[in-house]
Amino acid sequence: MQEKWVFKSETIKIAKDINTALSYVFEEKKNELEIFLSLYTKLDGALAENIQLVDPIIPSEQSTGSFLVSFNKSFYNACLNINEADLDKIELTYEFNPGKGNLILFGPDIPEREPDDL
């Protein structure tokens, strides 16, 4: 399973580089970014919150690359009175196309488990 999320906007279209486009996504599209990362944390029963870029990107090529983000993996369960957070990191790859106003993020490819034999 590899998740993909497409961010489209005029701000990405006028962005001069990937760092500018990412700063826009981290500020203006924060909720969408949290939903995207939560697709990876939901198997643990958690949500992704407080996403931060670990290091600034120094791209060798503007259109593709990868970067590392850190986030809180937050667990909520009112019945069990759980409200905890663990710090986690994930590497994302990107395709940046400012001409179309697109920034596409890809999460890691996690193989799906085969069904057990009975």
TORPA-4810 file (N, C-alpha, C, O; in nm, 3 decimals):
<nodes>
NODE_1_0.084_-0.117_0.000_0.000_0.000_0.000_0.089_0.123_0.000_0.175_0.140_0.087_M
NODE_2_0.069_0.208_-0.098_0.138_0.336_-0.100_0.033_0.443_-0.124_-0.039_0.442_-0.224_Q
NODE_3_0.025_0.536_-0.030_-0.074_0.643_-0.039_-0.017_0.760_-0.119_0.104_0.785_-0.118_E
NODE_4_-0.106_0.830_-0.187_-0.068_0.946_-0.268_-0.170_1.057_-0.242_-0.290_1.030_-0.231_K
NODE_5_-0.123_1.180_-0.232_-0.213_1.293_-0.209_-0.169_1.407_-0.301_-0.051_1.441_-0.306_W
NODE_6_-0.264_1.464_-0.373_-0.235_1.572_-0.467_-0.282_1.704_-0.407_-0.399_1.720_-0.372_V
NODE_7_-0.189_1.798_-0.394_-0.220_1.933_-0.350_-0.217_2.023_-0.473_-0.118_2.028_-0.545_F
NODE_8_-0.329_2.095_-0.496_-0.338_2.185_-0.611_-0.374_2.324_-0.562_-0.463_2.340_-0.478_K
NODE_9_-0.305_2.426_-0.615_-0.343_2.563_-0.583_-0.264_2.661_-0.669_-0.163_2.626_-0.730_S
NODE_10_-0.313_2.782_-0.673_-0.243_2.889_-0.746_-0.114_2.927_-0.674_-0.017_2.968_-0.738_E
NODE_11_-0.112_2.913_-0.542_0.010_2.944_-0.467_0.122_2.849_-0.505_0.237_2.891_-0.517_T
NODE_12_0.091_2.723_-0.525_0.192_2.626_-0.570_0.236_2.661_-0.711_0.353_2.642_-0.747_I
NODE_13_0.144_2.712_-0.792_0.175_2.748_-0.930_0.278_2.861_-0.937_0.362_2.863_-1.026_K
NODE_14_0.270_2.955_-0.843_0.365_3.068_-0.846_0.487_3.044_-0.757_0.575_3.129_-0.749_I
NODE_15_0.492_2.930_-0.691_0.607_2.899_-0.605_0.733_2.884_-0.690_0.731_2.822_-0.797_A
NODE_16_0.842_2.942_-0.642_0.967_2.938_-0.719_1.044_2.809_-0.699_1.121_2.769_-0.786_K
NODE_17_1.023_2.744_-0.585_1.096_2.620_-0.557_1.012_2.529_-0.467_0.905_2.567_-0.420_D
NODE_18_1.063_2.410_-0.445_0.991_2.312_-0.366_0.976_2.356_-0.220_0.874_2.326_-0.158_I
NODE_19_1.074_2.425_-0.165_1.066_2.471_-0.026_0.950_2.569_-0.007_0.880_2.563_0.094_N
NODE_20_0.930_2.658_-0.104_0.819_2.753_-0.096_0.685_2.679_-0.106_0.592_2.710_-0.031_T
NODE_21_0.676_2.583_-0.196_0.553_2.506_-0.211_0.523_2.426_-0.085_0.408_2.419_-0.041_A
NODE_22_0.626_2.365_-0.026_0.604_2.288_0.097_0.564_2.376_0.213_0.478_2.338_0.293_L
NODE_23_0.623_2.494_0.225_0.585_2.583_0.335_0.438_2.623_0.323_0.368_2.637_0.423_S
NODE_24_0.392_2.641_0.199_0.251_2.670_0.178_0.165_2.552_0.224_0.066_2.571_0.295_Y
NODE_25_0.203_2.431_0.184_0.126_2.312_0.221_0.124_2.294_0.372_0.020_2.260_0.430_V
NODE_26_0.238_2.316_0.438_0.245_2.300_0.584_0.162_2.405_0.657_0.114_2.379_0.768_F
NODE_27_0.143_2.522_0.597_0.065_2.627_0.663_-0.082_2.624_0.622_-0.170_2.619_0.708_E
NODE_28_-0.108_2.627_0.493_-0.244_2.643_0.443_-0.320_2.512_0.429_-0.443_2.510_0.441_E
NODE_29_-0.251_2.403_0.404_-0.316_2.274_0.383_-0.281_2.175_0.493_-0.270_2.055_0.470_K
NODE_30_-0.263_2.227_0.612_-0.221_2.145_0.726_-0.318_2.030_0.754_-0.275_1.918_0.779_K
NODE_31_-0.448_2.058_0.748_-0.548_1.954_0.776_-0.540_1.841_0.674_-0.548_1.723_0.710_N
NODE_32_-0.523_1.876_0.546_-0.511_1.774_0.443_-0.385_1.690_0.464_-0.387_1.569_0.445_E
NODE_33_-0.276_1.755_0.502_-0.151_1.685_0.527_-0.165_1.589_0.646_-0.112_1.478_0.642_L
NODE_34_-0.235_1.632_0.750_-0.259_1.544_0.865_-0.346_1.424_0.828_-0.324_1.314_0.876_E
NODE_35_-0.444_1.446_0.742_-0.528_1.335_0.695_-0.444_1.237_0.615_-0.455_1.116_0.632_I
NODE_36_-0.359_1.289_0.527_-0.272_1.204_0.446_-0.183_1.116_0.533_-0.175_0.996_0.511_F
NODE_37_-0.117_1.174_0.633_-0.030_1.095_0.720_-0.110_1.003_0.812_-0.060_0.897_0.852_L
NODE_38_-0.231_1.042_0.845_-0.315_0.956_0.929_-0.354_0.826_0.858_-0.392_0.729_0.923_S
NODE_39_-0.346_0.824_0.726_-0.370_0.700_0.653_-0.267_0.594_0.691_-0.295_0.475_0.682_L
NODE_40_-0.148_0.639_0.732_-0.043_0.546_0.775_-0.052_0.513_0.925_-0.008_0.406_0.967_Y
NODE_41_-0.107_0.602_1.004_-0.112_0.579_1.149_-0.242_0.513_1.195_-0.251_0.468_1.309_T
NODE_42_-0.342_0.507_1.107_-0.471_0.452_1.149_-0.463_0.304_1.184_-0.545_0.256_1.263_K
NODE_43_-0.367_0.231_1.127_-0.353_0.090_1.162_-0.316_0.072_1.309_-0.348_-0.030_1.369_L
NODE_44_-0.248_0.173_1.367_-0.214_0.171_1.509_-0.323_0.233_1.595_-0.311_0.237_1.717_D
NODE_45_-0.429_0.283_1.532_-0.536_0.350_1.606_-0.500_0.491_1.645_-0.545_0.540_1.748_G
NODE_46_-0.418_0.558_1.563_-0.371_0.692_1.598_-0.399_0.790_1.484_-0.433_0.751_1.372_A
NODE_47_-0.386_0.918_1.517_-0.395_1.027_1.420_-0.262_1.099_1.414_-0.190_1.106_1.514_L
NODE_48_-0.229_1.153_1.298_-0.106_1.232_1.283_-0.138_1.378_1.311_-0.232_1.434_1.254_A
NODE_49_-0.058_1.441_1.399_-0.078_1.581_1.435_0.058_1.649_1.449_0.160_1.583_1.463_E
NODE_50_0.058_1.782_1.444_0.177_1.865_1.465_0.292_1.823_1.373_0.400_1.789_1.420_N
NODE_51_0.267_1.826_1.244_0.366_1.783_1.145_0.471_1.891_1.126_0.439_2.009_1.113_I
NODE_52_0.597_1.849_1.125_0.711_1.940_1.109_0.807_1.883_1.006_0.828_1.762_1.000_Q
NODE_53_0.866_1.969_0.924_0.971_1.929_0.833_1.099_1.912_0.914_1.137_2.004_0.988_L
NODE_54_1.166_1.797_0.903_1.284_1.770_0.985_1.402_1.855_0.940_1.466_1.921_1.022_V
NODE_55_1.432_1.854_0.812_1.543_1.933_0.757_1.494_2.006_0.634_1.406_1.956_0.563_D
NODE_56_1.550_2.124_0.606_1.513_2.190_0.480_1.559_2.105_0.361_1.660_2.036_0.368_P
NODE_57_1.485_2.113_0.255_1.517_2.034_0.136_1.620_2.109_0.053_1.607_2.228_0.025_I
NODE_58_1.723_2.036_0.013_1.821_2.090_-0.080_1.811_2.001_-0.204_1.886_1.904_-0.218_I
NODE_59_1.719_2.034_-0.295_1.693_1.944_-0.407_1.804_1.950_-0.512_1.854_2.058_-0.545_P
NODE_60_1.840_1.834_-0.564_1.933_1.832_-0.677_1.853_1.856_-0.805_1.906_1.907_-0.904_S
NODE_61_1.727_1.819_-0.801_1.637_1.841_-0.913_1.507_1.894_-0.855_1.458_1.844_-0.754_E
NODE_62_1.450_1.995_-0.918_1.331_2.060_-0.863_1.206_1.972_-0.867_1.121_1.983_-0.779_Q
NODE_63_1.192_1.886_-0.967_1.063_1.821_-0.988_1.038_1.699_-0.901_0.922_1.667_-0.873_S
NODE_64_1.142_1.628_-0.856_1.122_1.509_-0.773_1.225_1.505_-0.661_1.331_1.566_-0.670_T
NODE_65_1.192_1.432_-0.557_1.285_1.416_-0.446_1.213_1.359_-0.325_1.101_1.309_-0.336_G
NODE_66_1.278_1.367_-0.211_1.216_1.318_-0.088_1.259_1.404_0.029_1.356_1.479_0.022_S
NODE_67_1.184_1.393_0.138_1.214_1.468_0.260_1.157_1.392_0.378_1.074_1.302_0.361_F
NODE_68_1.200_1.429_0.496_1.160_1.362_0.619_1.075_1.456_0.703_1.111_1.572_0.722_L
NODE_69_0.962_1.405_0.752_0.877_1.484_0.841_0.863_1.411_0.974_0.868_1.288_0.981_V
NODE_70_0.847_1.488_1.079_0.818_1.432_1.210_0.677_1.476_1.249_0.628_1.580_1.204_S
NODE_71_0.613_1.396_1.331_0.477_1.428_1.373_0.446_1.353_1.501_0.513_1.256_1.537_F
NODE_72_0.341_1.398_1.567_0.291_1.327_1.685_0.189_1.225_1.639_0.095_1.257_1.566_N
NODE_73_0.207_1.103_1.682_0.111_0.997_1.659_0.022_0.996_1.783_0.060_0.942_1.887_K
NODE_74_-0.097_1.057_1.771_-0.184_1.078_1.886_-0.290_0.969_1.896_-0.359_0.936_1.799_S
NODE_75_-0.300_0.915_2.016_-0.397_0.809_2.044_-0.506_0.867_2.134_-0.477_0.925_2.239_F
NODE_76_-0.632_0.852_2.092_-0.746_0.898_2.172_-0.844_0.782_2.189_-0.878_0.715_2.091_Y
NODE_77_-0.888_0.759_2.309_-0.992_0.661_2.334_-1.062_0.701_2.464_-1.007_0.684_2.573_N
NODE_78_-1.183_0.753_2.451_-1.257_0.800_2.568_-1.294_0.685_2.661_-1.296_0.702_2.783_A
NODE_79_-1.324_0.570_2.605_-1.364_0.456_2.689_-1.250_0.408_2.778_-1.272_0.373_2.894_C
NODE_80_-1.130_0.408_2.726_-1.013_0.363_2.803_-0.938_0.478_2.869_-0.836_0.456_2.934_L
NODE_81_-0.989_0.601_2.852_-0.926_0.721_2.907_-0.781_0.734_2.860_-0.690_0.759_2.940_N
NODE_82_-0.762_0.717_2.729_-0.628_0.729_2.670_-0.620_0.860_2.592_-0.707_0.890_2.510_I
NODE_83_-0.518_0.936_2.619_-0.487_1.056_2.543_-0.335_1.070_2.545_-0.280_1.144_2.626_N
NODE_84_-0.269_0.999_2.455_-0.124_0.995_2.452_-0.073_1.035_2.315_-0.149_1.037_2.218_E
NODE_85_0.055_1.067_2.308_0.118_1.100_2.180_0.260_1.046_2.179_0.334_1.060_2.276_A
NODE_86_0.296_0.985_2.067_0.432_0.937_2.045_0.488_1.013_1.926_0.417_1.038_1.829_D
NODE_87_0.615_1.049_1.933_0.681_1.115_1.821_0.720_1.011_1.718_0.776_0.907_1.753_L
NODE_88_0.692_1.039_1.592_0.725_0.946_1.485_0.779_1.025_1.367_0.761_1.147_1.359_D
NODE_89_0.845_0.957_1.274_0.898_1.018_1.153_0.860_0.931_1.034_0.841_0.811_1.046_K
NODE_90_0.851_0.997_0.919_0.819_0.925_0.796_0.885_0.999_0.680_0.893_1.122_0.679_I
NODE_91_0.933_0.922_0.583_0.993_0.983_0.463_0.888_0.988_0.354_0.824_0.888_0.323_E
NODE_92_0.872_1.107_0.295_0.778_1.128_0.186_0.855_1.163_0.060_0.958_1.230_0.067_L
NODE_93_0.807_1.118_-0.054_0.863_1.160_-0.182_0.764_1.255_-0.247_0.645_1.253_-0.218_T
NODE_94_0.815_1.338_-0.336_0.728_1.437_-0.399_0.753_1.446_-0.548_0.860_1.411_-0.598_Y
NODE_95_0.651_1.493_-0.617_0.659_1.536_-0.756_0.606_1.679_-0.758_0.490_1.703_-0.722_E
NODE_96_0.690_1.772_-0.799_0.656_1.913_-0.796_0.642_1.962_-0.940_0.736_1.955_-1.018_F
NODE_97_0.522_2.012_-0.975_0.496_2.063_-1.108_0.433_2.201_-1.094_0.310_2.213_-1.094_N
NODE_98_0.516_2.306_-1.083_0.459_2.439_-1.064_0.378_2.487_-1.183_0.288_2.569_-1.166_P
NODE_99_0.407_2.438_-1.303_0.330_2.479_-1.422_0.183_2.443_-1.409_0.097_2.520_-1.452_G
NODE_100_0.154_2.329_-1.351_0.015_2.285_-1.331_-0.037_2.323_-1.193_-0.156_2.307_-1.166_K
NODE_101_0.050_2.373_-1.106_0.008_2.407_-0.970_-0.012_2.284_-0.884_-0.096_2.283_-0.794_G
NODE_102_0.066_2.177_-0.911_0.052_2.051_-0.838_0.174_2.021_-0.753_0.288_2.043_-0.794_N
NODE_103_0.148_1.970_-0.636_0.250_1.909_-0.552_0.191_1.775_-0.509_0.092_1.770_-0.436_L
NODE_104_0.253_1.667_-0.554_0.203_1.533_-0.523_0.298_1.471_-0.422_0.419_1.466_-0.444_I
NODE_105_0.241_1.424_-0.311_0.320_1.357_-0.208_0.288_1.208_-0.208_0.172_1.168_-0.220_L
NODE_106_0.392_1.128_-0.195_0.380_0.983_-0.187_0.436_0.938_-0.054_0.546_0.979_-0.016_F
NODE_107_0.363_0.855_0.016_0.412_0.796_0.139_0.496_0.673_0.107_0.509_0.635_-0.009_G
NODE_108_0.552_0.610_0.210_0.630_0.488_0.186_0.540_0.375_0.137_0.421_0.371_0.166_P
NODE_109_0.600_0.283_0.063_0.526_0.167_0.015_0.534_0.059_0.122_0.640_0.002_0.146_D
NODE_110_0.421_0.032_0.184_0.414_-0.070_0.289_0.341_-0.191_0.232_0.224_-0.181_0.197_I
NODE_111_0.411_-0.305_0.222_0.345_-0.422_0.164_0.228_-0.469_0.250_0.235_-0.470_0.373_P
NODE_112_0.123_-0.508_0.182_0.005_-0.558_0.254_0.027_-0.704_0.291_0.085_-0.781_0.215_E
NODE_113_-0.019_-0.739_0.407_-0.004_-0.875_0.456_-0.101_-0.968_0.385_-0.218_-0.936_0.367_R
NODE_114_-0.051_-1.082_0.347_-0.135_-1.184_0.283_-0.227_-1.246_0.388_-0.192_-1.251_0.506_E
NODE_115_-0.345_-1.293_0.347_-0.433_-1.360_0.442_-0.370_-1.488_0.497_-0.295_-1.557_0.428_P
NODE_116_-0.402_-1.518_0.620_-0.352_-1.641_0.682_-0.426_-1.762_0.625_-0.544_-1.754_0.592_D
NODE_117_-0.355_-1.873_0.615_-0.418_-1.999_0.574_-0.492_-2.057_0.694_-0.447_-2.046_0.808_D
NODE_118_-0.603_-2.118_0.666_-0.680_-2.183_0.773_-0.654_-2.329_0.778_-0.711_-2.399_0.861_L
</nodes>
